[in-house]
């Protein structure tokens, strides 16, 4: 995933400490390159890419959803700010 990718960085802040978070990749196709002559007003190519997902539910079909990681955030108390942070 490149630096400017819309899914970079992955924001997992909505999850609680101690939860299992599964990060996985699936195949995605999108029509691309609209052309009025060659495509008669429609897209003439297919853009193939990977789509990142994250969930507390482990993907069932591992052939369609490639499991990349399982992350378990921890909670840390910051003495300076007196707040609990998830990492």
C-alpha positions as CSV (number, residue, x, y, z in Angstrom):
1,X,0.0,0.0,0.0
2,X,1.5,3.3,-1.0
3,X,1.8,6.4,1.1
4,X,-1.1,8.3,-0.4
5,X,-3.5,5.3,-0.5
6,X,-7.0,6.3,0.8
7,X,-6.9,3.3,3.3
8,X,-3.5,4.3,4.7
9,X,-3.2,4.5,7.7
10,X,-5.7,2.0,9.0
11,X,-7.6,3.6,11.8
12,X,-8.4,1.0,14.5
13,X,-9.3,3.6,17.2
14,X,-13.0,2.5,17.3
15,X,-12.0,-0.9,18.8
16,X,-11.6,-1.5,22.5
17,X,-8.5,-2.8,24.3
18,X,-8.4,-6.6,24.4
19,X,-10.5,-7.1,21.3
20,X,-9.3,-9.3,18.5
21,X,-9.1,-7.3,15.3
22,X,-8.6,-9.2,12.1
23,X,-7.0,-7.4,9.1
24,X,-7.5,-9.0,5.8
25,X,-7.3,-8.4,2.1
26,X,-9.9,-9.2,-0.7
27,X,-9.8,-9.0,-4.4
28,X,-11.7,-6.1,-6.0
29,X,-12.5,-5.2,-9.6
30,X,-13.6,-1.8,-10.8
31,X,-14.4,-0.5,-14.3
32,X,-12.0,2.2,-15.5
33,X,-11.0,4.4,-18.4
34,X,-14.2,5.7,-19.9
35,X,-14.0,6.1,-23.7
36,X,-16.8,7.4,-25.9
37,X,-15.4,5.8,-29.1
38,X,-13.8,2.4,-28.1
39,X,-16.2,1.7,-25.2
40,X,-19.2,3.4,-26.8
41,X,-19.5,5.7,-23.8
42,X,-18.5,3.1,-21.2
43,X,-15.3,2.0,-19.4
44,X,-12.9,0.0,-21.5
45,X,-10.6,-1.5,-18.8
46,X,-10.9,-3.3,-15.5
47,X,-8.9,-2.1,-12.6
48,X,-7.9,-5.0,-10.3
49,X,-6.7,-4.2,-6.8
50,X,-6.7,-5.4,-3.2
51,X,-9.2,-4.1,-0.7
52,X,-8.3,-3.9,3.0
53,X,-10.8,-4.8,5.6
54,X,-10.7,-5.0,9.4
55,X,-13.2,-6.6,11.7
56,X,-13.6,-8.3,15.1
57,X,-15.0,-11.3,13.1
58,X,-12.4,-13.6,11.6
59,X,-13.1,-14.0,7.8
60,X,-14.8,-17.3,7.0
61,X,-13.7,-17.8,3.4
62,X,-9.9,-17.6,3.5
63,X,-9.7,-18.2,-0.2
64,X,-11.6,-14.9,-0.9
65,X,-10.3,-13.0,2.2
66,X,-6.6,-13.4,2.9
67,X,-5.9,-12.9,6.6
68,X,-2.9,-10.6,7.1
69,X,-2.9,-10.1,10.8
70,X,-4.7,-10.4,14.1
71,X,-4.2,-7.3,16.3
72,X,-5.1,-7.0,20.0
73,X,-4.9,-3.4,21.2
74,X,-3.7,-2.8,24.8
75,X,-4.7,0.0,27.1
76,X,-2.0,2.2,28.7
77,X,-2.5,4.8,31.4
78,X,-0.6,8.0,30.7
79,X,0.5,9.6,33.9
80,X,1.1,13.0,32.3
81,X,-2.3,13.4,30.7
82,X,-4.2,11.2,33.2
83,X,-5.9,9.4,30.2
84,X,-6.1,5.8,29.1
85,X,-4.9,5.3,25.5
86,X,-5.2,2.3,23.3
87,X,-2.1,1.0,21.4
